[in-house]
Amino acid sequence: MERRKFVALVGGGVGSLVAAPLLLPQQVLAQQPATPAAAAPAAAASVKVAPLLAEFITRFDLKNAPPAVIERSRVAFVDSIGVMLAGSHHPPTDLVVDMIKAEGSTPTATIVGRSERASVQLAALANGVSVHSLDFDLTYGQGQAIASVIPVILALGEARRLSPSDMLAAFIVGAEVAGRMTRAAPTMSRLGGWHTTSTVGTIAAAATAARLLKTPAAAIPDIMGIAASLASGVTANFGTMTKPLHAGQAARNGILAVQLGAAGFTSNPVALEGRDGFLENFARGLERTTAPFSDLGKTYDFENPGYSIKPYPSGGLGHTAVDAALELKSLVNVANIAAIDVSITRYAARRYTAQYPQNPEAAKFSGPYLAAYTLIHGAPMLSAFTEAALKDEKVRALASKVTMATYLEHADVLDASPAKVVITLADGSKVERSKYYPSGSRQVPMTRAQIEEKFMVCATTALKPDAASKLLVILGQLGEQSSSDALWPLLKPA
């Protein structure tokens, strides 16, 4: 299967493998340029968050979820588990699994894509690292806010033999809580330097685990207080193995918070919004409010604004530049390129580097490497982020001609990541392309065939094609089955 087919906006794909079509809901965002987010600090509102979370977590009824939310959730399972399988044998996961084996634990749950099993917490840790290790998981809120949610669901779902509808409901609970947390502090990651995957992800993971374990509402405030203290993760670790560790630790800590809180372990019930709490600390000096929690269960963030699916396994803020370079590839002869100027926003520049990468993790955030690789080889897919790819002398030579700059027209945009690529040829002529929204975003959505193609490309790195196809069918119909028994054997090699 050729990976370049996956990124091409064409029909086909692997739709014929799925017994029932995987539906994609109508996109709901207007296609208009985003405006910079307000940077002025705002005091948190007086809404008490924990009681609202307790009511939503314990009383949410899957029957009341809009059809679009159900279908988006199924797509999220397809995308996330595919990516998890692809990341299951990469160095970050290998090292974590080695630690788990040395630690020793009750073999209760599957480590996805591998023969090993572990305790619920440690399986969630490993699977969280796997889902985020390639930086290929979906974007929701400020980055990959729900990377921890499905690892929690898989570990607890298998251990407790939960139904597909139980798992689907728990996912929606976790996603909606994550959506509110990101909107409560909209610049916490963008300007504050805290990694949403780990900070918000811990709260979302705790909400998910509380739902799965049918935790009483009275214990939820303590659980959220515990989770607030377990949340952490700095964006300084982007481009290293610690970035995917953030997803794993959020999954594990979310389960830990529920296990302790349900057993009577105490915390401050207003630790999310109260003095010296989560919002005050993680959004110190930044905009923050508890208003988004007021409509929890009445509107759905997973429907609007929804999420984006990544077409490339690299930092999402650079995908517009990759898209622009892809369009330019067919217009130029690489041998005639004299210079390449890549312009990105100031926000994107906080995450991306102008240096040639020293390892595959750093390559995902290297502007010169991504531009050069794309112009030479095409879309940077899984094979682009290997030690062998980094040693490509043609890529290294072209990368030396790349200059990173600020995209002045859109310098301070925070809600999107516009980029422009200008190529100067040897004769002095120039060609350029600019992109405001990347492929896979809500404004430029991937087709059903492309999503399924991505799943198969990812899943078949760990599973045989027939097993991957069966898994795709199950995930595409999640919630309709009476039992999850057919799911678990397909999450590991035969």
C-alpha positions in Angstrom: 0.0 0.0 0.0 1.6 3.3 -1.1 1.4 5.9 1.6 1.2 8.8 -0.9 -2.2 7.6 -1.9 -3.5 8.3 1.6 -2.7 12.0 1.3 -4.0 12.5 -2.2 -7.5 14.0 -2.3 -9.0 11.2 -4.4 -11.6 8.6 -4.0 -11.1 4.9 -3.4 -9.2 3.9 -0.2 -10.3 0.9 1.7 -14.0 1.6 2.0 -14.8 -1.8 0.5 -13.3 -3.5 3.6 -15.9 -2.1 5.9 -19.2 -3.9 6.2 -21.1 -0.8 7.2 -19.8 2.7 6.1 -18.0 4.8 8.5 -20.1 8.0 8.4 -18.6 11.5 8.6 -20.8 14.2 10.0 -21.3 17.5 8.1 -18.6 20.0 8.9 -20.0 22.9 10.8 -17.3 25.6 11.0 -17.5 28.6 8.6 -14.4 28.9 6.4 -13.1 32.2 7.6 -9.8 33.4 8.9 -9.4 33.1 12.7 -8.7 36.2 14.7 -6.0 36.4 17.4 -7.3 35.2 20.8 -7.6 37.8 23.5 -4.5 37.8 25.8 -5.9 40.0 28.6 -6.2 38.1 31.9 -9.7 37.5 33.2 -10.6 36.2 36.7 -12.3 32.9 36.9 -16.0 33.0 37.1 -17.8 31.9 40.3 -19.3 28.7 38.8 -18.4 25.6 40.9 -17.1 23.1 38.4 -17.0 19.8 40.3 -20.8 19.5 40.9 -21.4 20.2 37.2 -18.9 17.5 36.2 -20.4 15.1 38.7 -23.8 15.5 37.3 -22.6 15.1 33.7 -20.3 12.2 34.3 -22.9 10.2 36.2 -26.1 11.1 34.4 -25.0 11.4 30.7 -27.2 9.2 28.5 -25.8 8.0 25.2 -29.3 8.1 23.7 -29.3 11.9 24.1 -26.1 12.5 22.2 -26.5 14.0 18.7 -25.9 11.6 15.8 -23.0 13.7 14.7 -21.3 13.2 18.0 -21.8 9.5 17.9 -20.2 9.3 14.4 -17.4 11.6 15.3 -16.6 9.5 18.3 -16.4 6.3 16.1 -14.1 8.1 13.8 -12.0 9.1 16.8 -11.7 5.4 17.9 -10.7 4.4 14.3 -8.0 7.1 14.1 -6.7 6.8 17.6 -6.4 3.0 17.7 -4.8 3.0 14.3 -2.2 5.5 15.4 -1.8 3.6 18.7 -0.9 0.4 16.8 1.6 2.3 14.6 3.3 3.7 17.7 3.3 0.5 19.6 6.8 -0.6 18.6 8.5 2.8 18.5 11.3 3.6 20.9 9.3 5.6 23.4 6.8 2.7 23.9 9.6 0.1 23.8 11.3 1.8 26.7 8.1 2.2 28.7 7.2 -1.5 28.2 10.7 -2.5 29.3 10.1 -0.5 32.5 6.7 -2.2 32.9 8.2 -5.6 32.6 10.9 -4.8 35.1 8.3 -3.4 37.5 6.0 -6.4 37.3 2.2 -6.1 37.5 -1.0 -8.2 37.2 -1.5 -8.9 33.5 -5.0 -7.5 33.4 -5.1 -5.5 30.2 -3.6 -5.6 26.7 -0.7 -3.4 25.7 -2.0 -2.6 22.2 0.0 -3.9 19.3 2.1 -6.1 21.5 2.0 -9.5 23.2 2.6 -8.1 26.7 -0.1 -7.4 29.2 -0.1 -5.3 32.3 -2.2 -3.8 35.1 -4.9 -1.3 34.2 -2.8 1.7 35.1 0.4 0.5 33.4 -1.5 -0.7 30.3 -3.0 2.8 30.1 0.4 4.3 30.5 1.9 2.3 27.6 -1.0 2.8 25.3 -1.1 6.5 26.0 2.6 6.7 25.0 1.9 4.7 21.8 -1.1 6.8 20.7 1.0 10.0 21.0 4.5 8.7 20.1 4.2 9.5 16.4 2.4 12.8 16.9 -0.2 11.4 14.5 -3.3 11.5 16.8 -6.2 13.8 16.3 -6.3 17.5 17.3 -9.1 18.7 19.6 -9.1 21.9 21.6 -5.6 23.1 22.2 -3.7 20.3 20.5 -4.2 16.6 21.4 -6.4 17.2 24.5 -8.0 13.7 24.4 -5.0 11.5 23.6 -5.3 10.0 27.1 -9.0 9.1 26.9 -9.0 6.0 24.6 -6.1 4.4 26.5 -8.2 4.7 29.7 -11.2 3.2 27.9 -9.3 0.2 26.5 -7.6 -0.7 29.8 -10.7 -0.4 32.0 -13.0 -1.7 29.3 -11.1 -4.9 29.0 -10.5 -5.4 32.7 -14.2 -4.8 33.5 -15.6 -6.5 30.3 -17.5 -3.3 29.5 -19.9 -3.0 26.6 -19.2 -1.0 23.4 -21.9 1.4 24.4 -20.3 1.9 27.8 -17.0 2.7 26.1 -18.6 5.0 23.6 -20.4 6.9 26.3 -17.3 7.2 28.4 -15.4 8.6 25.4 -18.0 11.4 24.9 -17.9 12.2 28.6 -14.1 12.6 28.4 -14.1 14.6 25.2 -16.8 17.0 26.4 -14.9 17.6 29.7 -11.7 18.2 27.8 -13.5 20.6 25.5 -14.7 22.6 28.5 -11.3 22.6 30.2 -9.6 23.9 27.1 -12.1 26.7 26.6 -11.9 27.6 30.3 -8.2 28.6 29.7 -7.9 29.0 25.9 -4.3 30.3 25.9 -2.9 28.0 28.7 -0.9 26.0 26.1 -0.5 28.6 23.4 0.9 31.3 25.6 1.4 29.6 29.0 3.7 26.7 27.8 1.6 23.9 29.5 1.0 20.8 27.3 -2.8 20.3 27.0 -2.3 16.6 26.3 -1.1 16.2 29.9 -2.8 19.0 31.8 -6.3 18.9 30.4 -5.7 15.3 29.5 -5.5 14.2 33.1 -8.8 15.8 34.0 -10.4 14.2 30.9 -8.9 10.8 31.7 -10.3 11.1 35.3 -13.8 11.9 34.0 -13.6 9.0 31.6 -12.5 6.5 34.2 -15.1 7.8 36.7 -17.8 7.2 34.1 -16.5 3.7 33.2 -16.3 2.7 36.9 -19.7 4.1 37.7 -18.3 6.2 40.4 -20.8 7.9 42.7 -21.4 11.6 42.1 -20.4 12.4 45.7 -16.8 11.2 45.0 -16.3 13.2 41.8 -15.2 16.5 43.6 -12.4 14.6 45.4 -11.4 12.8 42.1 -11.1 16.1 40.3 -9.1 17.6 43.1 -6.7 14.7 43.0 -6.5 14.9 39.2 -5.7 18.6 39.4 -2.6 17.9 41.5 -1.5 15.0 39.2 -1.8 17.2 36.0 1.5 18.5 34.5 3.5 18.6 31.3 5.6 21.4 29.8 5.8 22.2 26.0 9.6 22.5 26.4 9.7 18.8 25.9 8.2 18.9 22.4 10.5 17.0 20.0 11.5 14.5 22.6 10.2 11.2 24.0 8.7 13.0 26.9 6.0 14.5 24.8 4.2 11.2 24.3 5.0 10.3 27.9 2.6 13.2 28.7 -0.3 11.2 27.2 0.6 8.1 29.0 1.0 9.7 32.4 -2.3 11.5 31.9 -4.1 8.2 31.2 -2.5 6.5 34.2 -3.0 9.4 36.6 -6.7 9.8 35.6 -7.3 6.2 36.6 -5.3 6.6 39.8 -7.3 9.7 40.7 -10.6 7.7 40.4 -9.3 4.6 42.2 -8.2 6.8 45.1 -11.2 9.2 45.2 -13.7 6.4 45.0 -12.0 4.8 48.0 -12.4 7.9 50.1 -9.1 9.7 49.4 -9.8 13.4 49.9 -8.9 16.6 48.1 -10.1 20.2 47.8 -13.5 20.1 46.0 -12.8 23.4 44.3 -9.2 22.5 43.2 -10.1 23.1 39.6 -11.4 26.7 39.8 -10.6 27.8 43.4 -7.7 29.8 44.8 -4.3 28.3 43.9 -6.1 25.7 41.9 -5.8 24.3 38.4 -7.0 27.3 36.4 -5.3 29.9 38.6 -2.0 28.1 38.4 -1.9 26.8 34.8 -3.5 30.0 33.4 -1.8 32.5 35.7 -2.0 35.9 34.1 -4.0 34.5 31.2 -7.6 34.5 30.2 -9.7 32.0 32.2 -13.3 31.4 33.0 -15.6 28.6 34.2 -18.5 29.7 32.0 -17.9 26.9 29.5 -19.0 24.3 32.1 -22.5 25.9 32.4 -23.8 24.2 29.2 -22.1 20.8 29.8 -24.5 18.1 28.4 -26.6 20.7 26.6 -24.2 21.4 23.7 -21.4 19.3 22.5 -17.9 20.6 21.7 -17.3 17.3 19.8 -19.9 18.5 17.3 -18.9 22.1 17.2 -16.1 23.1 16.8 -15.2 19.4 16.5 -11.7 18.1 15.8 -9.1 17.7 13.1 -7.5 14.5 11.9 -3.8 14.6 11.1 -2.6 13.6 7.6 1.1 13.6 8.6 2.8 12.2 11.7 4.4 15.5 12.8 3.6 18.6 14.8 0.2 19.9 13.5 1.3 23.6 13.5 3.6 22.8 10.6 1.1 21.0 8.4 0.1 24.1 6.4 3.7 24.5 5.4 3.8 20.8 4.4 0.7 21.3 2.3 2.2 24.3 0.6 5.4 22.5 -0.1 3.5 19.6 -1.6 1.8 21.8 -4.1 5.1 23.4 -5.1 6.8 20.0 -5.5 5.4 19.4 -9.0 6.3 22.9 -10.1 10.0 22.9 -9.5 13.1 20.9 -10.2 14.9 20.5 -6.8 18.2 20.9 -8.5 17.3 24.4 -9.5 16.3 25.6 -6.0 18.5 28.4 -4.7 16.5 29.2 -1.5 13.4 28.3 0.4 11.6 30.7 2.7 9.1 29.2 5.1 6.9 31.7 6.9 4.9 30.7 10.0 3.1 32.4 12.9 4.8 33.4 16.1 2.8 30.7 17.9 4.0 28.0 15.5 7.6 29.3 15.9 7.3 28.5 19.6 6.9 24.8 18.7 9.1 24.5 15.6 12.8 24.8 15.2 15.0 26.1 12.4 17.6 23.4 13.1 18.2 20.1 11.3 17.0 17.3 13.6 19.3 15.0 15.4 16.6 12.3 16.0 13.2 11.2 14.6 11.3 13.0 17.5 13.0 16.3 16.7 12.3 15.8 13.0 8.6 16.2 13.7 9.2 19.8 14.7 12.0 20.8 12.3 10.9 23.3 9.7 13.9 22.8 7.4 13.7 19.0 7.5 9.9 18.9 6.8 10.1 21.4 3.9 13.2 19.7 2.3 11.8 16.1 2.7 8.4 17.1 1.2 10.0 18.8 -1.8 12.2 15.7 -2.5 10.1 12.7 -1.5 6.5 14.0 -1.1 4.3 13.9 2.0 6.3 13.1 5.2 4.7 9.9 6.3 5.9 7.2 8.7 9.1 6.4 6.9 10.1 10.1 7.0 10.7 9.9 10.8 13.4 7.2 11.0 17.2 7.4 11.5 17.7 6.3 7.9 15.6 9.2 6.6 17.5 11.7 8.6 20.8 10.6 7.0 19.5 11.3 3.5 22.2 13.7 2.1 19.8 15.2 -0.5 17.4 16.2 2.2 20.1 17.5 4.4 21.6 19.6 1.5 18.2 21.1 0.6 17.3 21.7 4.2 20.4 24.0 4.4 18.7 26.3 1.9 15.6 26.7 4.1 15.1 29.9 6.1 12.3 30.2 8.7 10.6 33.5 9.1 7.5 35.1 10.6 4.4 35.2 8.4 3.8 38.9 8.9 0.2 39.0 7.5 -0.8 36.4 10.1 1.9 36.8 12.7 -0.2 36.7 15.8 -2.9 34.3 14.8 -3.5 31.7 17.6 -6.6 29.8 16.4 -5.0 28.5 13.2 -1.5 28.1 11.8 -1.3 29.8 8.4 2.0 29.3 6.5 3.6 30.5 3.2 6.4 28.8 1.3 8.4 30.8 -1.2 11.0 29.0 -3.5 13.6 31.1 -5.2 15.1 29.3 -8.3 18.6 29.6 -9.7 17.5 32.1 -12.3 16.0 34.4 -9.6 12.4 33.6 -10.3 10.1 32.7 -7.5 7.1 30.4 -6.9 5.0 30.4 -3.8 2.0 28.8 -2.1 0.2 29.8 1.1 -2.2 27.8 3.2 -4.5 29.1 6.0 -6.0 25.7 7.1 -4.2 22.4 6.8 -5.5 19.1 5.2 -7.5 17.2 7.8 -8.8 20.3 9.5 -12.4 21.0 9.9 -12.2 23.4 7.1 -10.4 21.0 4.7 -11.7 17.6 6.0 -10.4 14.3 5.1 -12.7 11.9 3.2 -14.0 8.7 4.7 -11.7 6.8 2.3 -8.7 8.8 3.5 -9.4 8.1 7.1 -9.8 4.4 6.5 -6.6 4.4 4.4 -4.7 6.1 7.3 -6.0 3.4 9.7 -4.9 0.6 7.4 -1.5 2.1 6.9 -1.0 2.5 10.6 -2.7 -0.7 11.8 -0.8 -3.0 9.4 2.5 -2.0 11.0 1.5 -4.2 13.9 -1.3 -6.4 12.6 -2.0 -8.6 9.6 -4.2 -7.0 7.0 -7.2 -9.2 7.6 -7.1 -8.5 11.4 -6.8 -4.8 10.7 -9.8 -4.9 8.4 -11.9 -6.7 11.0 -10.8 -4.2 13.6 -11.8 -1.4 11.3 -15.3 -2.9 11.0 -15.8 -3.2 14.7 -14.6 0.4 15.5 -16.7 1.8 12.7 -19.8 0.3 14.3 -18.8 0.9 17.9 -21.8 1.0 20.2 -24.0 -1.2 18.1 -22.6 -4.5 19.3 -23.8 -6.2 22.4 -20.4 -7.3 23.5 -16.8 -6.2 23.2 -15.4 -9.7 23.2 -14.4 -9.6 19.5 -12.4 -6.4 20.0 -9.7 -7.5 22.5 -8.0 -10.3 20.4 -7.7 -7.9 17.5 -5.6 -5.3 19.5 -2.5 -7.5 19.5 -0.6 -9.6 17.0 -2.0 -13.1 16.4 
